[in-house]
Each structure stands twice: as C-alpha cells, then as structure tokens.
Amino acid sequence: MLRFTYAVKLTRDRKDGGYVVSCRDIPEAITQGESIEDALSEAEGALQAAIEGRIEDDMEIPAPSRPKHGERLVSTPVTTALKAAVYVAMREQKVSKSELARRMNVHEKEARRMLDPNHPTKVPALERALATLGRRAEIAVR
C-alpha cells in the first residue's frame, strides 16, 4: 500500500520566531511558519512541491518512514497523492507515458499531462490510470 503522509519535525526558530519544518524522507521539503498550525499548513505545500519536483525530474519518491517521537504527520493533497501513486506504479512496472497511453487507449499527450503538476488532472482519470496499472485508490479519513 502506498501512502503519501510523511513525518515532519518542527523546530522552534529562537532567532526569528516561528517554526522551521523539515522532513527526513524528503529533505528538500523544508519550510517555516509563524505558528505550529501555520508551519504544518506550509509543510503540506512543501511536500506537494517536492513530490511534484521528483516526478518532473524522474526521481524516486520514497515511502514514508515511521514517525519518531515529537514528529507530526503531514499528508499531500489528494490529487498529488494520486499522481504520485500513478508515477510510482509506472516506475515499478517500467511503463513509459506512451505505453500507459496505449494501455489506456488515449493520446500520449493526455498521459503526459496526467502527471504534470500544472495540469488539473481529474480524479477519475488518475483512478483509471491506476486501474490500468493494476492498482486502485482508497481514501482514509482520520
């Protein structure tokens, strides 16, 4: 099962105030916020940007580690998680975008846009891509 909820560490910034947020699993996802709530909200955006960057740069998206004492859990937005799930499945199965398009019986342009962070891919399209790759999405609400 793939999850896109990561443990983050909040460190009080004694010099400038607020909190610095870092993520062991995705070190480029670093941000800050004036309050704990603000820092956690910013962490979601930092994780989203980092995962989207990894997809664009054809890099691995690591599985989340178990949280350590004092760490908080932060999830990516649902659409980002779905795009990341499609991307991870494609990498695991060594399926190119053109091969995914062929399997889905769509134009290659559609398969390329599906993983584009700037394209507002609809959830049903991502679910269909996952199904084509033998996967399915489940939503957990806590």
Beta strands, then each sheet from edge to edge (+ up, - down):
strand 1: 5-12
strand 2: 19-23
strand 3: 31-33
strand 4: 72-75
sheet 1: 3+ 2- 1+ 4-
end
